[in-house]
Amino acid sequence: MKLILSRKGFDTAAGGVPSPIFPDGRLLSLPIPDARSTVAYDDIVHEGASLGPLVAELTRGRIASGQGAHLDPDLLADSLPRRPGWRPVFGQMGQAQSHLRNQGVGPGDLFLFFGLFRRVERREGAWRWVRDARPCHLLWGWMQVDEVVSLADGWPPGLEWARDHPHAHRLEAAGNTLYLARPRLVLDGVADGLPGAGVFTHDAPARRLTAPEAERVSDWALPPGFYPGDGQPPLSYHADPGRWRLHADHVALKAVARGQEFVLDGSAYPEARAWAEELIRGGV
């Protein structure tokens, strides 16, 4: 099983701000803007409330509540009204999809989605960023791949339930591909009973990638099992040994600033794979 650390949601480039950590620790990954999407922020529901007003407040009106949203990965059934047969799905295309293909990502592999987050508070009747709170990279969701579907030859039969996905409106894009989620996790060949896709609802130390007190959000603290030893292929895009430093209780990694998908061969890193599995068990 391969592990894919996949950067998704608002950041300083896409959206212009982080996603919020609410005062009670709840997390909400905000989908990036997408002018071609048929789904607006107003249409997306989280815990019974539309995302539109929240996005408008956090961006100080730069992104309007009626603007199109790129809801991808699409992991929660109650985010939108659904067509019959809907299931969690993630889309990729272009260079990022070429990287996933070259890394051999396919059925059984596990995406761990992370993004840029920062604490918010209610101030003057609106959501605002906590002034002294630093942003950080946090893991916010997961999805185990059941099937990989190429959209190179148009929309395939049997996928009408995914017609609202943003990649349905980009059929001309190079490498346009959908990753369909397993209904239940299968770990080491055994059905585990856990959902095949979902989100981590709250902030927790185990879900933080950014090291405590780090000056840069891309200065990460990972479990020791991620350290690339002799003969182990390193996390993709991180082959430079100078990016890694092994400590007694963690591995320090200077993560690359660009790139969406970082792939690790779980068979070569059993401790990292066990960490990912325990992370999901602790989050559901």
C-alpha positions as CSV (number, residue, x, y, z in Angstrom):
1,M,0.0,0.0,0.0
2,K,1.3,3.4,-0.9
3,L,0.6,6.5,1.3
4,I,0.0,9.8,-0.5
5,L,0.2,13.0,1.4
6,S,-2.0,15.2,-0.8
7,R,-2.2,19.0,-0.4
8,K,-5.8,20.2,-0.8
9,G,-7.9,23.2,0.2
10,F,-7.4,26.9,0.7
11,D,-3.8,28.3,1.0
12,T,-2.1,31.6,0.3
13,A,-2.1,30.8,-3.5
14,A,-5.5,29.2,-3.9
15,G,-8.1,31.1,-1.9
16,G,-5.6,33.5,-0.5
17,V,-6.1,32.5,3.2
18,P,-5.9,29.3,5.3
19,S,-8.8,27.0,6.2
20,P,-10.3,27.6,9.7
21,I,-9.7,25.9,13.0
22,F,-12.8,27.0,15.1
23,P,-12.6,27.9,18.8
24,D,-13.7,24.4,19.8
25,G,-11.0,22.7,17.7
26,R,-13.3,21.8,14.8
27,L,-11.6,21.7,11.3
28,L,-13.1,22.7,8.0
29,S,-11.1,22.4,4.8
30,L,-12.4,25.0,2.4
31,P,-12.4,24.0,-1.3
32,I,-10.5,26.3,-3.6
33,P,-12.3,28.7,-6.0
34,D,-13.3,27.4,-9.4
35,A,-14.9,29.6,-12.0
36,R,-16.0,26.6,-14.1
37,S,-17.7,24.8,-11.3
38,T,-21.5,24.4,-11.3
39,V,-21.4,24.2,-7.4
40,A,-21.1,27.5,-5.5
41,Y,-19.9,28.0,-1.9
42,D,-23.5,28.8,-1.1
43,D,-24.5,25.3,-2.2
44,I,-22.1,23.4,0.0
45,V,-23.3,22.6,3.5
46,H,-21.1,21.9,6.6
47,E,-22.9,20.9,9.8
48,G,-26.1,22.4,8.5
49,A,-24.7,25.7,7.4
50,S,-23.8,27.0,4.0
51,L,-20.1,27.7,3.4
52,G,-20.9,30.9,1.5
53,P,-21.0,33.4,4.3
54,L,-18.0,31.9,6.0
55,V,-15.8,32.1,2.9
56,A,-16.9,35.7,2.3
57,E,-16.1,36.7,5.8
58,L,-12.7,35.0,6.0
59,T,-11.6,36.5,2.6
60,R,-13.1,39.9,3.4
61,G,-15.3,39.7,0.4
62,R,-12.6,38.8,-2.1
63,I,-14.5,35.5,-2.7
64,A,-18.2,35.9,-2.9
65,S,-20.6,33.3,-1.4
66,G,-22.0,32.7,-4.9
67,Q,-18.7,32.0,-6.5
68,G,-17.9,28.5,-7.9
69,A,-16.1,26.1,-5.6
70,H,-13.8,23.2,-6.5
71,L,-15.2,20.6,-4.1
72,D,-12.4,18.0,-4.5
73,P,-11.8,15.7,-2.8
74,D,-15.5,15.3,-2.3
75,L,-15.7,13.1,0.9
76,L,-19.0,13.8,2.8
77,A,-22.4,12.8,1.5
78,D,-24.2,15.6,3.2
79,S,-22.1,18.4,1.6
80,L,-24.6,18.6,-1.3
81,P,-27.8,17.0,-2.6
82,R,-26.6,13.8,-4.2
83,R,-27.4,11.7,-7.2
84,P,-28.3,8.1,-6.6
85,G,-25.2,5.9,-6.1
86,W,-22.9,8.8,-5.0
87,R,-19.7,7.8,-3.3
88,P,-16.6,9.7,-2.1
89,V,-14.3,10.7,-5.1
90,F,-11.1,12.6,-5.8
91,G,-10.0,14.0,-9.1
92,Q,-6.5,14.8,-10.5
93,M,-5.1,15.9,-13.8
94,G,-2.0,17.4,-15.5
95,Q,1.4,17.2,-13.9
96,A,0.1,16.1,-10.5
97,Q,-1.8,13.1,-12.1
98,S,1.3,12.2,-14.2
99,H,3.2,12.0,-10.9
100,L,0.6,9.7,-9.3
101,R,0.6,7.5,-12.4
102,N,4.4,7.3,-12.5
103,Q,4.4,6.4,-8.8
104,G,2.0,3.6,-9.6
105,V,-0.8,4.9,-7.3
106,G,-3.9,2.7,-7.7
107,P,-6.4,0.4,-5.9
108,G,-5.7,-0.1,-2.2
109,D,-3.5,3.0,-1.9
110,L,-4.3,5.6,0.8
111,F,-4.6,9.3,0.4
112,L,-4.1,11.5,3.5
113,F,-5.2,15.0,2.7
114,F,-3.5,18.0,4.3
115,G,-3.9,21.7,4.0
116,L,-3.1,25.1,5.5
117,F,-5.1,26.0,8.6
118,R,-5.3,28.8,11.2
119,R,-7.4,29.5,14.2
120,V,-10.5,31.8,13.9
121,E,-12.7,33.5,16.4
122,R,-16.0,35.4,16.5
123,R,-15.3,39.1,16.5
124,E,-17.7,42.0,15.8
125,G,-20.3,39.5,14.6
126,A,-18.1,37.8,12.0
127,W,-15.4,35.1,11.8
128,R,-11.9,36.6,11.9
129,W,-8.4,35.2,12.2
130,V,-7.0,35.0,15.7
131,R,-4.3,37.7,15.5
132,D,-1.4,35.8,17.2
133,A,-2.3,32.4,15.8
134,R,0.2,31.0,13.3
135,P,-0.9,28.9,10.3
136,C,0.1,25.3,10.1
137,H,-0.2,22.2,7.9
138,L,-2.8,19.8,9.2
139,L,-4.1,16.4,8.0
140,W,-7.8,16.7,7.5
141,G,-9.1,13.7,5.6
142,W,-8.4,10.3,4.0
143,M,-9.5,8.2,1.1
144,Q,-8.5,4.6,0.1
145,V,-8.7,4.0,-3.6
146,D,-11.0,1.4,-4.9
147,E,-10.9,2.2,-8.6
148,V,-9.0,4.6,-10.9
149,V,-11.1,5.9,-13.9
150,S,-9.5,7.8,-16.8
151,L,-11.7,10.5,-18.4
152,A,-9.5,10.7,-21.5
153,D,-12.2,9.2,-23.7
154,G,-15.1,11.2,-22.3
155,W,-17.5,10.5,-19.5
156,P,-17.7,6.7,-18.8
157,P,-21.0,4.9,-18.3
158,G,-22.0,4.1,-14.7
159,L,-20.6,7.4,-13.3
160,E,-23.7,9.6,-13.6
161,W,-23.6,9.9,-9.8
162,A,-20.4,12.0,-10.2
163,R,-21.7,14.4,-12.8
164,D,-21.5,17.3,-10.3
165,H,-17.8,16.7,-9.6
166,P,-15.6,19.6,-10.9
167,H,-13.5,17.2,-13.1
168,A,-16.7,16.4,-15.0
169,H,-16.4,19.9,-16.5
170,R,-12.7,19.5,-17.5
171,L,-12.9,16.5,-19.9
172,E,-10.4,18.1,-22.2
173,A,-7.7,18.4,-19.5
174,A,-4.6,16.3,-19.9
175,G,-4.6,13.2,-17.7
176,N,-8.0,13.9,-16.2
177,T,-8.7,11.1,-13.8
178,L,-11.0,10.1,-11.0
179,Y,-10.1,8.1,-7.9
180,L,-13.2,6.3,-6.4
181,A,-13.2,5.5,-2.8
182,R,-13.6,2.0,-1.2
183,P,-16.8,1.7,0.8
184,R,-14.7,0.3,3.7
185,L,-11.0,0.3,4.5
186,V,-9.1,-2.8,3.6
187,L,-5.8,-3.0,5.6
188,D,-3.3,-5.8,5.0
189,G,-5.9,-7.6,3.0
190,V,-8.5,-7.6,5.7
191,A,-11.7,-5.5,5.7
192,D,-11.3,-3.3,8.8
193,G,-14.9,-2.0,9.1
194,L,-13.7,1.6,9.0
195,P,-15.0,4.0,6.3
196,G,-13.0,4.1,3.1
197,A,-13.1,7.9,3.1
198,G,-13.8,10.6,5.6
199,V,-12.6,13.7,7.4
200,F,-10.9,14.4,10.8
201,T,-13.4,16.6,12.6
202,H,-11.0,18.3,15.1
203,D,-7.5,19.6,15.5
204,A,-5.2,17.2,17.4
205,P,-1.4,17.0,17.8
206,A,-1.2,13.7,16.0
207,R,-2.8,15.4,12.9
208,R,-0.3,18.3,12.7
209,L,2.5,18.2,10.2
210,T,4.0,21.5,11.0
211,A,6.5,21.2,13.9
212,P,5.7,22.9,17.1
213,E,7.2,26.4,17.2
214,A,8.3,26.1,13.6
215,E,9.0,29.4,11.7
216,R,7.8,27.9,8.4
217,V,4.6,25.9,7.9
218,S,6.6,23.5,5.7
219,D,9.0,22.6,8.5
220,W,7.4,19.3,9.5
221,A,7.7,16.8,12.3
222,L,6.9,13.3,11.2
223,P,7.0,10.0,13.0
224,P,10.5,8.3,12.9
225,G,9.2,5.7,10.6
226,F,9.2,8.2,7.7
227,Y,13.0,8.5,7.7
228,P,14.6,7.2,4.5
229,G,17.2,4.6,5.5
230,D,19.5,2.6,3.3
231,G,17.7,1.2,0.2
232,Q,14.4,2.8,1.1
233,P,12.8,5.1,-1.6
234,P,12.2,8.4,0.0
235,L,8.9,10.3,0.0
236,S,8.5,11.6,-3.5
237,Y,9.9,15.1,-4.2
238,H,12.0,14.7,-1.1
239,A,15.0,12.7,-2.3
240,D,17.5,15.4,-1.1
241,P,19.1,14.0,2.1
242,G,19.5,17.6,3.4
243,R,15.8,17.9,3.8
244,W,15.7,15.2,6.5
245,R,17.0,15.0,10.0
246,L,16.4,12.1,12.4
247,H,15.7,12.9,16.1
248,A,15.0,10.5,18.9
249,D,11.2,10.9,18.8
250,H,10.5,12.3,15.3
251,V,11.9,13.1,11.9
252,A,12.3,16.8,10.9
253,L,11.5,17.4,7.2
254,K,11.8,20.6,5.2
255,A,8.8,19.9,2.9
256,V,8.9,21.3,-0.6
257,A,6.9,24.4,-1.1
258,R,5.4,23.2,-4.4
259,G,3.7,20.0,-5.4
260,Q,0.4,18.5,-4.6
261,E,1.0,14.7,-4.1
262,F,3.9,13.2,-2.1
263,V,4.0,9.4,-2.4
264,L,5.5,7.0,0.1
265,D,5.9,3.2,-0.6
266,G,4.2,1.8,2.5
267,S,5.7,-1.7,2.0
268,A,9.1,-0.1,2.6
269,Y,7.9,1.9,5.6
270,P,5.7,-0.3,7.7
271,E,5.9,2.0,10.7
272,A,4.6,4.9,8.6
273,R,1.8,2.7,7.3
274,A,0.8,1.7,10.8
275,W,0.8,5.4,11.9
276,A,-1.6,6.2,9.1
277,E,-3.9,3.4,10.0
278,E,-3.9,4.4,13.7
279,L,-4.5,8.0,12.7
280,I,-7.7,7.0,10.9
281,R,-8.9,4.8,13.7
282,G,-8.4,7.7,16.1
283,G,-10.4,10.0,13.9
284,V,-13.6,8.1,13.4
